[in-house]
């Protein structure tokens, strides 16, 4: 007959926990280089644009400005970015005609966390023009502009 006492149970428990810890460390060691390689690989301009627009939607929704019913204010912000996505400068490129809305547009552009610039835009700073829409029909105006091929984000190497 096998006799198991408390120290035997503790040894098995400690061994099991150690085995789990080693397994987890091995998994993280195997996954970390793959994740780093994926992050280091420059993304396409279209993917970069999509990520920035998604982030812009999240920030912009929380900062919308009241506009009279049926009206839309449109501001265009020029943002100068370093190759790693850090903001160098942000200013109004085309005014909405309302200083408060223009200030809000610049604040929205500055509040974004930009990803590293896409392939082809990593040699120097890049100028990004963003068109921001404020008001109850902002989504409708954006949809009309996108239909005319005027997207929210435009990239230009400097």
N, C-alpha and C positions, 0 to 999 in steps of 0.2 A: 504494500500500500504506500502511496506517495503522500508525504506530509508537506503541506504548503503553509508556511507561516507568514507573518506580516512583512518581514524583510524580503522574502521572495517576491511578494506582490509589489513592494516598493521598487525593487530592482527592475521588474518587468515594466512598471509604469515609467520609470526614469528612462529606460532603454527605448520605450515607445516614443516618448516625447523627444528624445535626442534624435531618433530616426526621422520623425516628422520635421524637426528643425533642419536636419541635413538635407532632406528632400526638398523642403521649401527653398533653402539656400541654393541648391542645384538648379531649381526651376528659375529663380530670379537671375542667377548667373547666366543661364542659357537664353533667357528672354531679353535681358538688358541690352546686349549688343544688337539684337534684331530691332528693338525699339529705337535705339540711338541711330542706327543706320537709316531707318524709315524717316526719322525726324531730320536727319542731316541731308537727305536727298531733296533737292529743290523741287517744289511742286510746279505744276503748269500755271500759266497766267489765269486760266479759267478756274482752276481749283482755288487759287489764291483769292480771286475775285469773289467766288462763292462764299468762302470762309469769312471774308471781310463783310460782305453783305449780310450774312447771318448774324454776325456780331453787331453790325450796325442796326439791324432790326431790333435786337434785344435792347440795346442802349437807347435807341431812338424812341421806342414805345414808351419808355419810362419818362421821357423828357418832352413829350409833345406839348405844343403851345396852343392855347385856345385861339381859334379863328372864327370869324363870323360864318354862319351856316352857308355851305356851298362854295366858300372861297378856299383857295389853297395858296400858301406862300411857298416859294421855291428859292432856296439858297444854294449856291454852289461854293464848296470849300476846296481850296487847294492845300494839300498836305504833302510836305516834303519828308520822305522817309529814308533812313539809312538802309543798307543791304540787310541788316538783321531785324528790320521792322520798327526801329525806334523813331519817334517823331523828332524831326529837326525843327520844323516850323509848320504852322497852320494859319491860314488867313482866308478871308472871303475872296473868291474869284469872281462871283457874280452875285450881287446883292438882291435880296428879296424886296428891298425898299423899306423894310422895318428893321431898325437897329437891334431891337430886342431879339427878334427871330434870327438875325444874322449872328448875334452873340451866342445864342443857343446852338446854332448850327456848328460854330467853331468849337464850342464846348463838347458837343456830341462827338465830333471828329477827334478831339483830344482825349476823350474818355475811352476810346477803343484801344484794345490790345491788338496790334497788327502782327501777323505772322511774318517770318523772314520772307524777303522778296522772292518772287518766282524766278525760275531759270530765265536768263536773258536780261534780268534787271538787277544783277548783283555786282556790277562793276563800280557803281558810284551811287549817289543819291537818286531817288526816283520821285517824280511829282505825281501824285494821285489826286484826281479831281472827283469829288463826291457831290452828287446832287441830292439834297435833302428836302423833303416835302413835309409841310406842316399844315394841319387843318383837317376838318372832318372828311373831306374828299381826297386826302393825300394818297390813299391807296389807289383810287380810281385814276388820279393824274399820273401816278407812277406807272400803272398798267398801260395807259395811253402812250406815255413816252417810251416804254420798253417796246411797245408794238411798232413805234417809229424808229427803233434801233438806237435809242438814246438810253443806255443803261445807267445805273446809279454810280458805277465806279469806272473810271478811265485811267489807264496807266501810261506814263510817258517817261522814258529814261532821260536823265539830264546830262 
